[in-house]
Amino acid sequence: MMKKISPWIALAVAVLWVASNSRMPKSAPDGFDLVKFAKIPVLSDGRNKPLDTVARTSLLILRGKQTVRLEDGRSIDARRWLADVLFNPRLADTHPSFVIHNPEVLGLFGWEQTDRKYFSYAELVPFLEKIDKQGAQVENVESASRTPYQTAVFNLRNSLMLYQRLKNSLRPEDSPDFAGEIDAFVKAIPAGLEATAKRAKGEKIDEEKFEAFAQLASRFQNMAEWAYLLPVPPDPAGKGPREEWLSLGASLLQTISTGELNPVTKTYALVGDAYHSGDAAKFNRHLDDLSGWMAKNEPKPAGRAAFEFLFNQLEPFYQAMGLYVLAFLLVCASWLAGNRSLGTAAFYVLLLALAVHTFGLGSRMYLQGRPPVTNLYSSAIFIGWGTVIIGLIIERIFKDGVGSACAAAIGFITLIIAHHLAGSGDTLEMLQAVLDTNIWLATHVVSITIGYSAMFLAGTLALIYVVRGVFTSSLTKEAAQSLTRMTYGVVCFATLFSFVGTVLGGIWADQSWGRFWGWDPKENGALLIVLWCAIILHARLGGYIRQRGLMIMALFGNVITSFSWFGVNMLGVGLHSYGFMNKALPWLVGFMISQLVLMAFASMPLDRWKSFRGAAR
């Protein structure tokens, strides 16, 4: 009886765990409704997003984390941190928001290296000129050629610029009463325009009124130039460009020509003044006005922002990672205990993990309005998703736990890779111009990425074959034959999608760049996968390799696929260099070496394999 219900118990526990991690946040203890604040849509980096995403991605860039631990031991989340930066910068300047690891950068400031690695803006202010000078010198150095010091000081300079732009996005950082400044500016516009016209004609003007108007206009012009966020949507009254989102500074300057102040601009000022003064009731009241206006006049951006807030809060890929670990442990337990019900439980948990993973993938597609693969981060998400599906199909056919183990392991590993790729900020970034076409993203990119998924799955099956055969006595004749059939079938699948994806990529290149094939590094990497798949299949069909040879070649397929996926991006050359990255180089090299080591073990004489002693294979 227990064996029959144990899979359902495991599934129930997994569902409860997901539910417990999906609770919505509550308002802050001090009464500020930062949840509603975090759902407000703005335009940033070319797309509409909620302030919650701005907070999380900005803090990731500056600090590498989504929380800030203060000197008194308290931790504040990204929403509170962003509210402080936008509306109370003097307080935000004291938060340890910047991470500095490099000892040479610390030496630039005359600081000794200690266990401390987080610093506040106030501590860095005396060195801003020095940081800017050093960072500017690095700008013209190719990323691949930069030393660790150059990379660190350049990243610190960019982080400081981002922080300064955030501080001046929704109010001047030194303003005690921004709403009052706006009122004074609107009141001064008629006299200021009149004085400007008279001055142009050489007539006598009221210099005091003109200077008051000019100073405020100059102040708002600086805001417009420095702003990181564009929070003001097009005026519903039709004043100004209808499709254009503006910074607060630009919106105020537009008032000079339109004669009317966008209502959102004044509301933002009231919200900021209330937060700056610590008045939670007034903050929430004006925030309700702002949220209601957005919902009524900008329903699409407001709706997407609310959904993205939900997506951020649920963190489906983190939840899927946990479920993949649980499924893998259940598979291992089923092997050790010889209990098939635990294997069934692992299968059910994997189905739940796939559902959560699919929700995350679908959410990204909805928010971007694009097919699933648009950058390296999304390719890792999709490769894991595709591999899990193929693994579950294999498990459904063979029912020996191998498909589940591969699906769980690769699903977890690819999401870990995606997690580290997300450290640079917004993973829903705008597309490079050459990628900005849905038809090819949905055909070439998806096909080639499915090919990656299948090749990694074939390599993982080969890894299981070699590890079980060399180091254990569990690889029976039946198990070896089963793994061989799985690997061969997956390689066939990989061959089809890799070939189709590569051909479609050539057609896309012909339309985008005027040539079908140009021996670009990324193109060469895709071709290597197709050729290696073809070599494996021909060698197997021709009788040149048997079980062990197939597995050795599948392991080398991992090397080729990882190079095609990541390695060519580290070269920094070619028309595909928009995906350049070098921080993963040590991990890539380590992975490749590990596969070569496994190939060496697999090449040992069979009498040294624990499972095949005395056999000939």
VEXDREN-2710 file (C-alpha; in Angstrom, 1 decimal):
% VEXDREN-2710
k/r/px/py/pz
1/MET/0.0/0.0/0.0
2/MET/2.8/2.4/1.0
3/LYS/4.6/1.8/-2.3
4/LYS/1.4/2.8/-4.2
5/ILE/0.9/6.0/-2.4
6/SER/4.6/7.1/-2.0
7/PRO/4.7/8.7/-5.5
8/TRP/1.7/10.8/-4.6
9/ILE/3.1/11.7/-1.3
10/ALA/6.3/12.9/-3.0
11/LEU/4.3/14.9/-5.5
12/ALA/2.2/16.5/-2.7
13/VAL/5.3/17.5/-0.8
14/ALA/6.8/19.1/-3.9
15/VAL/3.5/21.0/-4.6
16/LEU/3.4/22.3/-1.0
17/TRP/7.1/23.4/-1.3
18/VAL/6.3/25.3/-4.5
19/ALA/3.2/26.9/-2.9
20/SER/5.2/27.9/0.2
21/ASN/7.7/29.7/-2.0
22/SER/5.0/31.5/-4.0
23/ARG/3.5/33.7/-1.3
24/MET/3.1/37.4/-2.3
25/PRO/5.0/40.0/-0.3
26/LYS/3.2/42.3/2.1
27/SER/3.5/46.0/2.6
28/ALA/6.5/47.2/4.6
29/PRO/6.2/47.4/8.4
30/ASP/6.5/51.2/8.3
31/GLY/3.4/51.4/6.2
32/PHE/4.8/52.2/2.8
33/ASP/3.1/50.2/0.1
34/LEU/6.3/49.2/-1.7
35/VAL/4.5/46.3/-3.4
36/LYS/2.2/48.6/-5.3
37/PHE/5.2/50.9/-5.9
38/ALA/7.1/48.0/-7.4
39/LYS/4.3/47.3/-9.9
40/ILE/4.4/50.8/-11.5
41/PRO/5.5/50.5/-15.2
42/VAL/8.4/52.6/-16.6
43/LEU/10.4/52.5/-19.8
44/SER/14.0/51.4/-19.3
45/ASP/16.6/49.9/-21.7
46/GLY/14.1/50.1/-24.5
47/ARG/11.2/48.2/-22.9
48/ASN/8.4/48.6/-20.4
49/LYS/9.1/46.9/-17.1
50/PRO/7.9/47.3/-13.5
51/LEU/10.0/49.2/-11.0
52/ASP/10.5/45.8/-9.3
53/THR/12.6/44.6/-12.2
54/VAL/14.5/47.9/-12.3
55/ALA/15.3/47.4/-8.6
56/ARG/16.4/43.8/-8.9
57/THR/18.5/44.1/-12.0
58/SER/20.2/47.4/-10.9
59/LEU/21.1/45.9/-7.5
60/LEU/22.4/42.8/-9.3
61/ILE/24.7/45.0/-11.4
62/LEU/25.9/47.0/-8.5
63/ARG/26.1/44.4/-5.7
64/GLY/25.7/41.0/-7.3
65/LYS/22.7/40.3/-5.0
66/GLN/19.1/41.4/-4.8
67/THR/19.3/42.4/-1.1
68/VAL/21.4/44.8/0.8
69/ARG/22.7/44.0/4.3
70/LEU/23.1/47.2/6.3
71/GLU/25.8/47.9/8.9
72/ASP/23.3/47.5/11.7
73/GLY/22.6/43.9/10.6
74/ARG/19.3/44.5/9.0
75/SER/18.6/43.5/5.4
76/ILE/16.5/45.5/2.9
77/ASP/15.1/44.1/-0.3
78/ALA/15.6/45.6/-3.8
79/ARG/12.3/47.5/-3.6
80/ARG/13.2/49.4/-0.5
81/TRP/16.7/50.0/-1.8
82/LEU/15.3/51.5/-5.1
83/ALA/12.8/53.7/-3.2
84/ASP/15.7/55.1/-1.1
85/VAL/17.8/55.7/-4.2
86/LEU/15.0/57.5/-6.1
87/PHE/13.4/59.4/-3.3
88/ASN/15.9/59.6/-0.4
89/PRO/19.4/59.5/-2.0
90/ARG/21.1/60.9/1.1
91/LEU/20.1/57.8/3.0
92/ALA/20.8/55.5/0.0
93/ASP/24.3/56.9/-0.2
94/THR/25.1/55.2/3.1
95/HIS/23.9/51.7/2.0
96/PRO/26.8/49.3/1.1
97/SER/25.5/48.9/-2.5
98/PHE/28.8/48.4/-4.4
99/VAL/30.8/45.2/-4.4
100/ILE/34.6/45.5/-4.8
101/HIS/36.7/42.3/-4.9
102/ASN/39.8/43.3/-6.8
103/PRO/42.7/44.2/-4.4
104/GLU/44.2/46.6/-7.0
105/VAL/41.0/48.6/-7.1
106/LEU/41.1/48.8/-3.3
107/GLY/44.7/49.9/-3.5
108/LEU/43.6/52.7/-5.9
109/PHE/41.8/54.2/-2.9
110/GLY/44.6/53.4/-0.5
111/TRP/42.5/50.7/1.2
112/GLU/43.9/47.4/2.4
113/GLN/42.2/44.2/1.4
114/THR/40.1/42.7/4.2
115/ASP/37.1/40.4/4.5
116/ARG/34.9/43.4/3.7
117/LYS/33.7/43.6/0.1
118/TYR/30.7/45.9/0.0
119/PHE/31.0/49.7/0.1
120/SER/28.6/52.7/0.1
121/TYR/28.5/55.5/-2.4
122/ALA/29.4/58.0/0.3
123/GLU/32.7/56.1/0.8
124/LEU/33.5/56.2/-2.9
125/VAL/32.6/59.9/-3.5
126/PRO/36.2/61.1/-2.8
127/PHE/37.5/58.8/-5.5
128/LEU/34.9/59.4/-8.2
129/GLU/37.3/61.4/-10.5
130/LYS/40.0/58.8/-10.1
131/ILE/37.5/55.9/-10.9
132/ASP/36.1/57.8/-13.9
133/LYS/39.6/58.5/-15.3
134/GLN/40.8/54.9/-14.9
135/GLY/37.5/53.5/-16.3
136/ALA/37.7/55.8/-19.3
137/GLN/41.1/54.5/-20.2
138/VAL/39.7/50.9/-20.3
139/GLU/36.9/51.8/-22.7
140/ASN/39.0/51.4/-25.8
141/VAL/40.5/48.1/-24.6
142/GLU/38.9/44.9/-26.1
143/SER/37.0/43.0/-23.5
144/ALA/39.0/39.8/-24.1
145/SER/42.3/41.7/-23.6
146/ARG/41.4/43.4/-20.3
147/THR/43.2/42.5/-17.1
148/PRO/41.2/41.6/-14.0
149/TYR/42.0/45.1/-12.6
150/GLN/40.8/46.8/-15.8
151/THR/37.6/44.8/-15.8
152/ALA/36.9/45.6/-12.2
153/VAL/37.5/49.3/-12.4
154/PHE/35.5/49.6/-15.6
155/ASN/32.5/47.7/-14.1
156/LEU/32.8/49.9/-10.9
157/ARG/32.7/53.0/-13.1
158/ASN/29.6/51.8/-14.9
159/SER/27.9/50.9/-11.7
160/LEU/28.5/54.3/-10.3
161/MET/27.1/55.9/-13.4
162/LEU/24.0/53.7/-13.2
163/TYR/23.5/54.7/-9.5
164/GLN/23.9/58.4/-10.3
165/ARG/21.4/58.2/-13.1
166/LEU/18.9/56.4/-10.9
167/LYS/19.3/59.1/-8.2
168/ASN/18.3/61.8/-10.7
169/SER/15.5/59.9/-12.5
170/LEU/12.4/60.9/-10.5
171/ARG/13.6/64.0/-8.6
172/PRO/16.8/66.1/-8.3
173/GLU/18.8/64.4/-5.6
174/ASP/19.1/67.7/-3.6
175/SER/15.5/68.7/-3.8
176/PRO/13.6/69.1/-0.5
177/ASP/10.3/69.9/-2.2
178/PHE/10.1/68.7/-5.8
179/ALA/6.4/69.3/-6.2
180/GLY/6.9/72.9/-5.1
181/GLU/9.6/73.3/-7.7
182/ILE/7.3/72.1/-10.4
183/ASP/4.5/74.5/-9.3
184/ALA/7.0/77.3/-9.3
185/PHE/8.2/76.3/-12.8
186/VAL/4.7/76.1/-14.3
187/LYS/3.9/79.4/-12.8
188/ALA/7.1/81.0/-14.2
189/ILE/6.6/79.7/-17.7
190/PRO/4.5/82.5/-19.2
191/ALA/6.7/85.2/-17.8
192/GLY/9.8/83.3/-18.7
193/LEU/8.7/82.8/-22.3
194/GLU/7.8/86.5/-22.6
195/ALA/11.2/87.5/-21.1
196/THR/13.0/85.1/-23.5
197/ALA/11.2/86.6/-26.5
198/LYS/12.0/90.2/-25.4
199/ARG/15.6/89.4/-24.7
200/ALA/15.9/88.0/-28.2
201/LYS/14.7/91.3/-29.6
202/GLY/17.1/93.3/-27.3
203/GLU/14.2/94.7/-25.2
204/LYS/14.5/95.3/-21.5
205/ILE/13.3/92.4/-19.3
206/ASP/12.7/91.5/-15.7
207/GLU/16.1/89.7/-15.1
208/GLU/14.9/88.2/-11.8
209/LYS/12.0/86.4/-13.3
210/PHE/14.0/85.3/-16.3
211/GLU/16.8/83.9/-14.1
212/ALA/14.2/82.0/-11.9
213/PHE/12.7/80.4/-15.1
214/ALA/16.1/79.7/-16.7
215/GLN/17.5/78.1/-13.5
216/LEU/14.6/75.7/-13.2
217/ALA/14.7/74.9/-16.9
218/SER/18.4/74.2/-16.7
219/ARG/17.8/72.0/-13.6
220/PHE/15.2/69.9/-15.4
221/GLN/17.3/69.7/-18.5
222/ASN/20.1/68.1/-16.4
223/MET/17.5/65.7/-15.1
224/ALA/16.4/64.8/-18.6
225/GLU/20.0/64.1/-19.7
226/TRP/20.9/62.0/-16.6
227/ALA/17.7/60.1/-16.1
228/TYR/17.9/56.3/-16.4
229/LEU/14.2/55.8/-16.2
230/LEU/11.4/57.1/-18.5
231/PRO/8.4/57.0/-16.2
232/VAL/6.0/59.4/-17.9
233/PRO/3.8/57.7/-20.6
234/PRO/2.4/59.7/-23.5
235/ASP/-0.1/62.3/-22.5
236/PRO/-3.7/61.0/-23.1
237/ALA/-4.7/64.5/-24.1
238/GLY/-2.6/64.2/-27.2
239/LYS/-0.1/66.8/-26.2
240/GLY/3.3/65.9/-27.7
241/PRO/4.4/62.6/-29.4
242/ARG/1.8/60.0/-28.6
243/GLU/4.1/57.0/-28.7
244/GLU/6.9/58.5/-26.7
245/TRP/7.7/57.8/-23.0
246/LEU/9.6/60.6/-21.3
247/SER/11.8/61.2/-18.4
248/LEU/10.4/63.6/-15.7
249/GLY/12.8/66.3/-16.8
250/ALA/11.8/66.0/-20.5
251/SER/8.2/66.0/-19.5
252/LEU/8.6/69.2/-17.6
253/LEU/10.5/70.8/-20.5
254/GLN/7.7/69.7/-22.8
255/THR/5.3/71.7/-20.7
256/ILE/7.0/74.9/-22.0
257/SER/5.7/74.1/-25.5
258/THR/2.4/72.4/-24.8
259/GLY/1.3/74.7/-22.0
260/GLU/0.0/71.7/-19.9
261/LEU/1.7/69.6/-17.3
262/ASN/1.3/65.8/-17.7
263/PRO/-0.6/64.7/-14.6
264/VAL/1.8/61.8/-14.0
265/THR/4.8/64.1/-13.6
266/LYS/3.2/66.0/-10.7
267/THR/2.0/62.8/-9.1
268/TYR/5.5/61.3/-9.2
269/ALA/6.8/64.4/-7.5
270/LEU/4.1/64.1/-4.7
271/VAL/5.0/60.4/-4.2
272/GLY/8.7/61.2/-3.9
273/ASP/8.1/64.1/-1.5
274/ALA/6.0/62.0/0.7
275/TYR/8.6/59.2/0.8
276/HIS/11.4/61.7/1.4
277/SER/9.5/63.2/4.4
278/GLY/8.6/59.8/5.8
279/ASP/4.8/60.3/5.4
280/ALA/3.5/56.7/4.6
281/ALA/-0.1/57.7/4.4
282/LYS/0.5/60.5/1.9
283/PHE/2.9/58.2/-0.1
284/ASN/0.2/55.5/-0.4
285/ARG/-2.5/58.0/-1.3
286/HIS/-0.5/59.5/-4.2
287/LEU/0.7/56.1/-5.2
288/ASP/-2.9/54.9/-5.5
289/ASP/-3.5/57.9/-7.8
290/LEU/-0.5/57.0/-9.9
291/SER/-1.4/53.3/-10.1
292/GLY/-5.0/54.1/-11.0
293/TRP/-4.0/56.5/-13.7
294/MET/-1.6/53.9/-15.2
295/ALA/-4.3/51.2/-15.1
296/LYS/-6.8/53.4/-16.9
297/ASN/-4.7/55.2/-19.5
298/GLU/-1.9/52.6/-20.1
299/PRO/-3.6/49.3/-19.5
300/LYS/-1.2/47.2/-21.6
301/PRO/2.1/48.3/-19.9
302/ALA/0.4/48.3/-16.5
303/GLY/-0.9/44.7/-17.0
304/ARG/2.5/43.5/-18.3
305/ALA/4.3/45.2/-15.4
306/ALA/1.9/43.5/-12.9
307/PHE/2.5/40.1/-14.5
308/GLU/6.3/40.7/-14.6
309/PHE/6.2/41.5/-10.8
310/LEU/4.4/38.2/-10.3
311/PHE/7.0/36.4/-12.4
312/ASN/9.8/38.0/-10.4
313/GLN/8.2/37.1/-7.1
314/LEU/7.5/33.4/-8.1
315/GLU/11.0/32.9/-9.4
316/PRO/10.0/29.8/-11.4
317/PHE/13.5/28.8/-12.5
318/TYR/14.8/28.8/-8.9
319/GLN/11.8/26.6/-7.9
320/ALA/12.4/24.3/-10.9
321/MET/16.0/23.9/-9.8
322/GLY/14.9/22.7/-6.4
323/LEU/12.5/20.2/-7.9
324/TYR/15.1/18.9/-10.3
325/VAL/17.4/18.2/-7.3
326/LEU/14.6/16.4/-5.5
327/ALA/13.8/14.3/-8.5
328/PHE/17.5/13.3/-9.0
329/LEU/17.7/12.3/-5.3
330/LEU/14.6/10.2/-5.7
331/VAL/16.0/8.4/-8.7
332/CYS/19.3/7.7/-6.9
333/ALA/17.3/6.4/-3.9
334/SER/15.2/4.1/-6.2
335/TRP/18.4/2.6/-7.6
336/LEU/20.0/2.1/-4.2
337/ALA/16.9/0.6/-2.6
338/GLY/15.7/-1.2/-5.6
339/ASN/12.3/0.5/-5.1
340/ARG/10.5/1.3/-8.4
341/SER/7.9/3.4/-6.6
342/LEU/10.6/6.0/-5.8
343/GLY/11.4/6.1/-9.5
344/THR/7.8/6.7/-10.2
345/ALA/7.8/9.5/-7.6
346/ALA/10.8/11.0/-9.3
347/PHE/8.9/11.0/-12.6
348/TYR/6.0/12.8/-11.1
349/VAL/8.2/15.4/-9.5
350/LEU/9.9/15.9/-12.8
351/LEU/6.6/16.5/-14.4
352/LEU/5.9/19.2/-11.8
353/ALA/9.4/20.7/-12.4
354/LEU/8.7/20.7/-16.1
355/ALA/5.4/22.5/-15.5
356/VAL/7.1/25.2/-13.4
357/HIS/9.9/25.4/-16.0
358/THR/7.4/25.8/-18.8
359/PHE/5.5/28.5/-16.9
360/GLY/8.8/30.5/-16.6
361/LEU/9.6/30.0/-20.2
362/GLY/6.1/30.9/-21.4
363/SER/6.2/34.0/-19.1
364/ARG/9.4/35.2/-20.7
365/MET/7.9/34.7/-24.2
366/TYR/4.8/36.7/-23.2
367/LEU/6.7/39.5/-21.6
368/GLN/9.1/39.8/-24.6
369/GLY/6.6/39.0/-27.3
370/ARG/9.3/36.8/-28.8
371/PRO/10.1/33.1/-29.3
372/PRO/11.9/31.4/-26.4
373/VAL/15.5/31.9/-27.4
374/THR/16.8/35.5/-27.7
375/ASN/20.2/35.5/-25.8
376/LEU/22.6/33.2/-24.1
377/TYR/20.5/33.3/-20.9
378/SER/17.4/32.1/-22.6
379/SER/19.3/29.5/-24.6
380/ALA/20.3/27.9/-21.3
381/ILE/16.7/28.0/-20.1
382/PHE/15.5/26.4/-23.4
383/ILE/18.2/23.8/-23.6
384/GLY/17.3/22.6/-20.1
385/TRP/13.6/22.6/-20.9
386/GLY/14.1/20.6/-24.2
387/THR/16.4/18.1/-22.5
388/VAL/13.9/17.4/-19.7
389/ILE/11.1/16.7/-22.3
390/ILE/13.4/14.3/-24.2
391/GLY/14.5/12.7/-20.9
392/LEU/10.9/12.1/-19.8
393/ILE/10.1/10.5/-23.1
394/ILE/13.0/8.2/-22.8
395/GLU/12.0/7.4/-19.2
396/ARG/8.5/6.6/-20.4
397/ILE/9.8/4.1/-22.9
398/PHE/12.6/2.4/-20.9
399/LYS/11.3/2.9/-17.3
400/ASP/14.7/2.3/-15.7
401/GLY/15.4/5.7/-14.1
402/VAL/18.1/6.7/-16.6
403/GLY/15.9/9.2/-18.5
404/SER/14.7/10.8/-15.3
405/ALA/18.2/11.1/-13.9
406/CYS/19.5/12.7/-17.1
407/ALA/16.5/15.1/-17.3
408/ALA/16.9/16.1/-13.6
409/ALA/20.7/16.6/-13.9
410/ILE/20.7/18.5/-17.1
411/GLY/17.7/20.6/-16.1
412/PHE/19.4/21.6/-12.9
413/ILE/22.8/22.3/-14.5
414/THR/21.4/24.4/-17.3
415/LEU/19.4/26.5/-14.9
416/ILE/22.5/27.0/-12.8
417/ILE/24.3/28.2/-16.0
418/ALA/21.4/30.6/-16.7
419/HIS/21.5/31.9/-13.1
420/HIS/25.2/32.9/-13.6
421/LEU/24.4/34.4/-17.0
422/ALA/21.8/36.6/-15.4
423/GLY/24.3/38.4/-13.2
424/SER/24.7/41.2/-15.8
425/GLY/21.2/42.5/-15.2
426/ASP/17.9/42.3/-17.2
427/THR/17.6/38.9/-18.9
428/LEU/14.6/40.3/-21.0
429/GLU/16.9/42.8/-22.7
430/MET/16.2/44.2/-26.2
431/LEU/17.3/42.2/-29.1
432/GLN/20.3/43.0/-31.3
433/ALA/19.1/44.4/-34.6
434/VAL/20.2/41.3/-36.5
435/LEU/18.0/39.1/-34.2
436/ASP/15.0/41.3/-34.4
437/THR/12.8/39.0/-36.5
438/ASN/10.4/36.5/-34.9
439/ILE/10.2/34.0/-37.9
440/TRP/13.9/33.2/-37.7
441/LEU/14.0/33.2/-33.9
442/ALA/11.2/30.7/-34.0
443/THR/12.8/28.4/-36.6
444/HIS/16.6/28.6/-36.8
445/VAL/17.4/29.5/-33.2
446/VAL/14.9/27.1/-31.7
447/SER/15.9/24.3/-34.0
448/ILE/19.6/24.7/-33.4
449/THR/19.0/24.9/-29.6
450/ILE/17.0/21.7/-29.6
451/GLY/20.0/20.2/-31.3
452/TYR/22.2/21.4/-28.5
453/SER/19.7/19.8/-26.0
454/ALA/19.8/16.5/-27.7
455/MET/23.6/16.4/-28.0
456/PHE/24.1/17.2/-24.3
457/LEU/21.5/14.5/-23.4
458/ALA/23.4/11.9/-25.6
459/GLY/26.6/12.9/-23.9
460/THR/25.0/12.5/-20.4
461/LEU/23.8/9.0/-21.4
462/ALA/27.3/8.2/-22.5
463/LEU/28.7/9.6/-19.2
464/ILE/26.3/7.2/-17.2
465/TYR/27.5/4.3/-19.4
466/VAL/31.2/5.0/-18.7
467/VAL/30.9/5.8/-15.0
468/ARG/28.7/2.7/-14.3
469/GLY/30.9/0.5/-16.4
470/VAL/34.3/1.7/-15.2
471/PHE/33.7/2.4/-11.5
472/THR/30.8/0.0/-10.6
473/SER/29.6/-3.5/-11.5
474/SER/26.0/-2.3/-12.2
475/LEU/26.3/-2.0/-16.0
476/THR/24.8/-5.3/-17.0
477/LYS/24.5/-6.5/-20.6
478/GLU/20.9/-5.4/-20.7
479/ALA/21.6/-2.0/-19.2
480/ALA/24.5/-1.4/-21.6
481/GLN/22.3/-2.3/-24.6
482/SER/19.5/0.0/-23.3
483/LEU/21.9/2.9/-22.9
484/THR/23.3/2.3/-26.3
485/ARG/19.8/2.4/-27.9
486/MET/19.0/5.6/-26.0
487/THR/22.2/7.3/-27.1
488/TYR/21.9/6.3/-30.7
489/GLY/18.3/7.4/-30.9
490/VAL/19.1/10.8/-29.3
491/VAL/22.1/11.3/-31.7
492/CYS/19.7/10.7/-34.6
493/PHE/17.3/13.3/-33.2
494/ALA/20.2/15.8/-32.6
495/THR/21.4/15.3/-36.2
496/LEU/18.0/16.2/-37.7
497/PHE/17.5/19.4/-35.6
498/SER/21.2/20.5/-35.9
499/PHE/21.1/20.1/-39.7
500/VAL/17.8/21.8/-40.2
501/GLY/18.7/24.6/-37.8
502/THR/22.0/25.2/-39.6
503/VAL/20.4/25.4/-43.0
504/LEU/17.7/27.8/-41.7
505/GLY/20.5/29.9/-40.2
506/GLY/22.1/30.1/-43.6
507/ILE/18.9/31.3/-45.2
508/TRP/18.6/33.9/-42.4
509/ALA/22.2/35.0/-43.0
510/ASP/21.5/35.3/-46.7
511/GLN/18.6/37.7/-46.0
512/SER/20.4/39.6/-43.2
513/TRP/23.9/39.8/-44.5
514/GLY/23.6/38.9/-48.2
515/ARG/25.5/35.6/-48.0
516/PHE/24.4/32.1/-47.1
517/TRP/27.7/31.1/-45.5
518/GLY/30.7/33.1/-44.4
519/TRP/32.8/30.8/-42.2
520/ASP/31.8/32.9/-39.1
521/PRO/32.9/31.2/-35.8
522/LYS/29.3/30.6/-34.7
523/GLU/28.5/29.1/-38.1
524/ASN/31.5/26.9/-38.0
525/GLY/30.5/25.7/-34.5
526/ALA/27.0/24.7/-35.8
527/LEU/28.6/22.9/-38.7
528/LEU/30.9/21.0/-36.4
529/ILE/28.0/19.6/-34.5
530/VAL/26.3/18.5/-37.7
531/LEU/29.5/16.9/-39.0
532/TRP/30.2/15.1/-35.7
533/CYS/26.7/13.7/-35.6
534/ALA/27.0/12.5/-39.1
535/ILE/30.4/10.9/-38.3
536/ILE/28.9/9.1/-35.3
537/LEU/26.0/7.7/-37.3
538/HIS/28.2/6.6/-40.2
539/ALA/30.7/5.0/-37.9
540/ARG/28.0/3.1/-36.1
541/LEU/26.2/2.0/-39.3
542/GLY/29.4/1.0/-40.9
543/GLY/30.4/-1.1/-38.0
544/TYR/33.5/0.9/-37.2
545/ILE/32.4/1.4/-33.6
546/ARG/30.3/-0.6/-31.2
547/GLN/28.9/0.3/-27.8
548/ARG/32.0/1.7/-26.3
549/GLY/33.0/3.6/-29.4
550/LEU/29.6/5.2/-29.6
551/MET/29.8/6.4/-26.0
552/ILE/33.3/7.8/-26.5
553/MET/32.2/9.7/-29.5
554/ALA/29.0/11.0/-27.7
555/LEU/31.3/12.3/-24.9
556/PHE/33.3/14.2/-27.4
557/GLY/30.0/15.6/-28.7
558/ASN/29.8/17.4/-25.4
559/VAL/33.1/19.1/-26.1
560/ILE/32.0/20.2/-29.6
561/THR/28.5/21.3/-28.4
562/SER/29.8/23.3/-25.5
563/PHE/32.4/25.0/-27.7
564/SER/29.7/25.8/-30.3
565/TRP/27.3/27.1/-27.6
566/PHE/29.8/29.1/-25.4
567/GLY/33.3/28.9/-26.8
568/VAL/32.8/30.8/-30.0
569/ASN/31.2/33.6/-28.0
570/MET/34.5/34.0/-26.1
571/LEU/36.4/34.7/-29.3
572/GLY/34.9/38.2/-29.6
573/VAL/35.0/38.1/-33.4
574/GLY/32.6/37.5/-36.3
575/LEU/29.1/38.7/-37.0
576/HIS/27.8/36.8/-34.0
577/SER/30.1/38.6/-31.6
578/TYR/27.0/40.3/-30.1
579/GLY/27.0/37.3/-27.7
580/PHE/30.5/37.9/-26.5
581/MET/31.4/36.8/-23.0
582/ASN/34.6/35.6/-21.3
583/LYS/33.8/35.1/-17.6
584/ALA/32.8/31.4/-18.2
585/LEU/36.1/30.5/-19.8
586/PRO/37.6/28.6/-16.8
587/TRP/34.3/26.6/-16.4
588/LEU/34.2/25.8/-20.1
589/VAL/37.8/24.6/-20.2
590/GLY/37.2/22.6/-17.0
591/PHE/34.1/20.9/-18.5
592/MET/36.0/20.1/-21.7
593/ILE/38.9/18.5/-19.8
594/SER/36.4/16.5/-17.7
595/GLN/34.9/15.0/-20.9
596/LEU/38.4/14.2/-22.2
597/VAL/39.3/12.5/-19.0
598/LEU/36.1/10.4/-19.2
599/MET/37.0/9.5/-22.7
600/ALA/40.4/8.3/-21.5
601/PHE/38.7/6.1/-18.8
602/ALA/36.4/4.7/-21.5
603/SER/39.4/3.8/-23.6
604/MET/40.9/1.6/-20.9
605/PRO/41.1/-2.1/-21.6
606/LEU/37.8/-3.8/-20.7
607/ASP/39.5/-6.0/-18.1
608/ARG/40.0/-2.9/-16.1
609/TRP/36.2/-2.0/-16.2
610/LYS/34.5/-3.4/-13.1
611/SER/31.4/-4.3/-15.1
612/PHE/33.1/-5.8/-18.2
613/ARG/36.0/-7.9/-16.7
614/GLY/36.5/-10.9/-18.9
615/ALA/34.2/-9.6/-21.6
616/ALA/35.0/-8.4/-25.1
617/ARG/33.0/-5.5/-26.4
END
